[in-house]
Amino acid sequence: MILPRIFIITPSFNQAEFLEECIDSILSQNYPNLEFVNKDGILNYPSRAF
């Protein structure tokens, strides 16, 4: 059985300090068909390092 793909879209406007915890939480999920998209609205903010 093919499971549907689940997209997780996370805005991170000026919230880089929470991004690592967010990504770790997503990676710890058991569902095998996830796709994660992070949208940072500021080009020079530290979340680009991830």
Residue frames as qw, qx, qy, qz and C-alpha x, y, z in Angstrom:
[[0.000, 0.890, 0.457, 0.000, 0.00, 0.00, 0.00],
 [0.405, 0.339, -0.013, 0.849, 1.39, 3.39, -0.98],
 [0.252, -0.681, -0.480, 0.493, 0.95, 5.98, 1.75],
 [0.251, 0.902, 0.216, 0.278, 0.10, 9.55, 0.75],
 [0.506, 0.199, -0.223, 0.809, 2.85, 12.13, 1.04],
 [0.316, -0.860, -0.365, 0.166, 2.43, 14.55, 3.91],
 [0.401, 0.548, -0.069, 0.731, 3.88, 18.03, 3.47],
 [0.462, -0.712, -0.337, 0.407, 4.94, 19.99, 6.54],
 [0.334, 0.640, 0.087, 0.686, 5.37, 23.67, 5.78],
 [0.521, -0.638, -0.347, 0.449, 6.86, 25.79, 8.53],
 [0.205, 0.876, -0.017, 0.436, 7.25, 29.57, 8.44],
 [0.729, -0.341, -0.272, 0.528, 10.26, 30.67, 10.47],
 [0.165, 0.810, 0.054, 0.560, 10.15, 34.44, 10.31],
 [0.046, -0.683, 0.439, -0.583, 12.72, 35.59, 12.91],
 [0.831, -0.400, 0.206, -0.327, 12.42, 32.28, 14.79],
 [0.600, 0.491, -0.627, 0.079, 15.77, 30.58, 14.08],
 [0.165, -0.424, 0.755, -0.472, 16.20, 29.65, 17.75],
 [0.727, 0.025, 0.508, -0.461, 13.25, 27.21, 17.46],
 [0.683, 0.486, -0.378, -0.394, 14.07, 25.77, 14.05],
 [0.227, 0.369, -0.897, 0.085, 16.40, 22.99, 15.22],
 [0.354, 0.044, 0.789, -0.500, 13.80, 21.69, 17.68],
 [0.683, 0.420, 0.099, -0.590, 11.14, 21.84, 14.96],
 [0.570, 0.491, -0.610, -0.248, 13.27, 19.87, 12.49],
 [0.017, 0.251, -0.931, 0.266, 14.22, 17.30, 15.13],
 [0.538, 0.172, 0.579, -0.588, 10.55, 16.80, 15.93],
 [0.721, 0.478, -0.162, -0.475, 9.69, 16.23, 12.27],
 [0.426, 0.473, -0.769, -0.057, 12.58, 13.80, 11.79],
 [0.187, -0.175, 0.878, -0.404, 11.46, 11.77, 14.81],
 [0.730, 0.175, 0.137, -0.646, 8.08, 10.95, 13.22],
 [0.546, -0.083, 0.831, 0.065, 7.39, 7.34, 12.21],
 [0.662, 0.644, 0.292, -0.246, 5.43, 8.21, 9.08],
 [0.692, -0.129, 0.463, 0.539, 7.66, 7.26, 6.11],
 [0.403, 0.498, 0.482, 0.598, 6.46, 9.68, 3.44],
 [0.174, -0.875, -0.251, 0.377, 7.05, 13.19, 4.77],
 [0.510, 0.454, 0.121, 0.720, 8.35, 16.25, 2.99],
 [0.349, -0.729, -0.294, 0.510, 9.45, 19.28, 4.99],
 [0.356, 0.622, 0.184, 0.673, 9.55, 22.84, 3.63],
 [0.370, -0.609, -0.313, 0.627, 10.83, 25.73, 5.69],
 [0.277, 0.763, 0.285, 0.510, 9.97, 29.25, 4.56],
 [0.438, -0.511, -0.196, 0.713, 12.13, 32.04, 5.92],
 [0.289, 0.885, 0.349, 0.108, 11.04, 35.48, 4.81],
 [0.116, -0.951, 0.252, 0.140, 14.29, 37.28, 5.65],
 [0.827, 0.488, -0.250, 0.128, 17.26, 36.45, 3.45],
 [0.351, 0.571, -0.556, 0.491, 20.01, 37.34, 5.93],
 [0.652, -0.542, 0.261, -0.461, 18.54, 35.83, 9.08],
 [0.195, -0.494, 0.843, -0.084, 20.40, 32.93, 10.82],
 [0.796, 0.117, 0.518, -0.291, 17.81, 30.29, 9.91],
 [0.665, 0.650, -0.303, -0.208, 19.41, 30.17, 6.44],
 [0.043, -0.581, 0.808, -0.085, 22.27, 28.22, 8.07],
 [0.649, 0.009, 0.717, -0.252, 19.96, 25.20, 8.40]]
